[in-house]
Amino acid sequence: MKISTDEQEALWAEQIKYHAARYIWKKQDHVVPYRSKKQNWREWWESKYKESYIGYVEKMKQKKGA
């Protein structure tokens, strides 16, 4: 079965969001470099994805069954 372009784009967007969350896990309280406003990585993620970072992490933990 062939996947549509819109479905592929949505899949890629979700994968990028997931991997961005993984990338910042250990440094979530560090300040993002080169930003005009002092923001930590967790705040950056929340402003980019308009969702609670910790809420997203918990949702993914439940989904994975960890």
Phi and psi in degrees as GROMACS dihedral restraints (atoms count N, CA, C in turn):
[ dihedral_restraints ]
;  ai    aj    ak    al  type     phi  dphi    fc
    3     4     5     6     1   -88.0    20    10
    4     5     6     7     1   137.6    20    10
    6     7     8     9     1   -91.5    20    10
    7     8     9    10     1   139.0    20    10
    9    10    11    12     1   -74.1    20    10
   10    11    12    13     1   163.6    20    10
   12    13    14    15     1   -62.1    20    10
   13    14    15    16     1   -42.7    20    10
   15    16    17    18     1   -63.7    20    10
   16    17    18    19     1   -41.2    20    10
   18    19    20    21     1   -64.8    20    10
   19    20    21    22     1   -39.6    20    10
   21    22    23    24     1   -64.7    20    10
   22    23    24    25     1   -43.0    20    10
   24    25    26    27     1   -62.0    20    10
   25    26    27    28     1   -42.1    20    10
   27    28    29    30     1   -64.4    20    10
   28    29    30    31     1   -40.8    20    10
   30    31    32    33     1   -62.8    20    10
   31    32    33    34     1   -45.5    20    10
   33    34    35    36     1   -63.3    20    10
   34    35    36    37     1   -40.5    20    10
   36    37    38    39     1   -62.0    20    10
   37    38    39    40     1   -41.9    20    10
   39    40    41    42     1   -66.9    20    10
   40    41    42    43     1   -38.7    20    10
   42    43    44    45     1   -66.0    20    10
   43    44    45    46     1   -39.4    20    10
   45    46    47    48     1   -63.5    20    10
   46    47    48    49     1   -44.0    20    10
   48    49    50    51     1   -60.4    20    10
   49    50    51    52     1   -45.9    20    10
   51    52    53    54     1   -61.2    20    10
   52    53    54    55     1   -47.2    20    10
   54    55    56    57     1   -72.5    20    10
   55    56    57    58     1   -29.9    20    10
   57    58    59    60     1   -64.2    20    10
   58    59    60    61     1   -40.8    20    10
   60    61    62    63     1   -63.8    20    10
   61    62    63    64     1   -42.0    20    10
   63    64    65    66     1   -65.1    20    10
   64    65    66    67     1   -41.3    20    10
   66    67    68    69     1   -60.2    20    10
   67    68    69    70     1   -39.2    20    10
   69    70    71    72     1   -92.7    20    10
   70    71    72    73     1    -0.6    20    10
   72    73    74    75     1   -52.3    20    10
   73    74    75    76     1   -50.8    20    10
   75    76    77    78     1   -77.8    20    10
   76    77    78    79     1   -17.8    20    10
   78    79    80    81     1  -120.0    20    10
   79    80    81    82     1    24.4    20    10
   81    82    83    84     1   -61.8    20    10
   82    83    84    85     1   -25.0    20    10
   84    85    86    87     1   -97.6    20    10
   85    86    87    88     1     0.7    20    10
   87    88    89    90     1   -81.3    20    10
   88    89    90    91     1   151.7    20    10
   90    91    92    93     1   -75.3    20    10
   91    92    93    94     1   136.7    20    10
   93    94    95    96     1   -70.7    20    10
   94    95    96    97     1   125.7    20    10
   96    97    98    99     1   -72.1    20    10
   97    98    99   100     1   154.3    20    10
   99   100   101   102     1    62.3    20    10
  100   101   102   103     1    34.4    20    10
  102   103   104   105     1  -112.0    20    10
  103   104   105   106     1   142.1    20    10
  105   106   107   108     1   -69.4    20    10
  106   107   108   109     1   -36.4    20    10
  108   109   110   111     1  -103.3    20    10
  109   110   111   112     1   139.0    20    10
  111   112   113   114     1   -71.3    20    10
  112   113   114   115     1   112.1    20    10
  114   115   116   117     1  -133.1    20    10
  115   116   117   118     1   139.7    20    10
  117   118   119   120     1   -87.3    20    10
  118   119   120   121     1   171.5    20    10
  120   121   122   123     1   -62.9    20    10
  121   122   123   124     1   -36.7    20    10
  123   124   125   126     1   -62.5    20    10
  124   125   126   127     1   -44.3    20    10
  126   127   128   129     1   -63.9    20    10
  127   128   129   130     1   -38.7    20    10
  129   130   131   132     1   -60.1    20    10
  130   131   132   133     1   -47.5    20    10
  132   133   134   135     1   -60.8    20    10
  133   134   135   136     1   -45.0    20    10
  135   136   137   138     1   -65.0    20    10
  136   137   138   139     1   -37.2    20    10
  138   139   140   141     1   -72.3    20    10
  139   140   141   142     1   -32.4    20    10
  141   142   143   144     1   -73.9    20    10
  142   143   144   145     1   -43.4    20    10
  144   145   146   147     1  -103.4    20    10
  145   146   147   148     1    -2.3    20    10
  147   148   149   150     1    53.9    20    10
  148   149   150   151     1    42.4    20    10
  150   151   152   153     1  -149.7    20    10
  151   152   153   154     1   149.8    20    10
  153   154   155   156     1   -65.0    20    10
  154   155   156   157     1   128.9    20    10
  156   157   158   159     1   -63.9    20    10
  157   158   159   160     1   -49.8    20    10
  159   160   161   162     1   -63.3    20    10
  160   161   162   163     1   -39.2    20    10
  162   163   164   165     1   -60.7    20    10
  163   164   165   166     1   -41.7    20    10
  165   166   167   168     1   -65.4    20    10
  166   167   168   169     1   -43.3    20    10
  168   169   170   171     1   -60.9    20    10
  169   170   171   172     1   -44.6    20    10
  171   172   173   174     1   -63.4    20    10
  172   173   174   175     1   -40.6    20    10
  174   175   176   177     1   -61.7    20    10
  175   176   177   178     1   -42.1    20    10
  177   178   179   180     1   -70.0    20    10
  178   179   180   181     1   -34.8    20    10
  180   181   182   183     1   -62.5    20    10
  181   182   183   184     1   -44.5    20    10
  183   184   185   186     1   -65.4    20    10
  184   185   186   187     1   -40.2    20    10
  186   187   188   189     1   -63.8    20    10
  187   188   189   190     1   -38.5    20    10
  189   190   191   192     1   -78.2    20    10
  190   191   192   193     1   -22.2    20    10
  192   193   194   195     1    85.1    20    10
  193   194   195   196     1    22.9    20    10
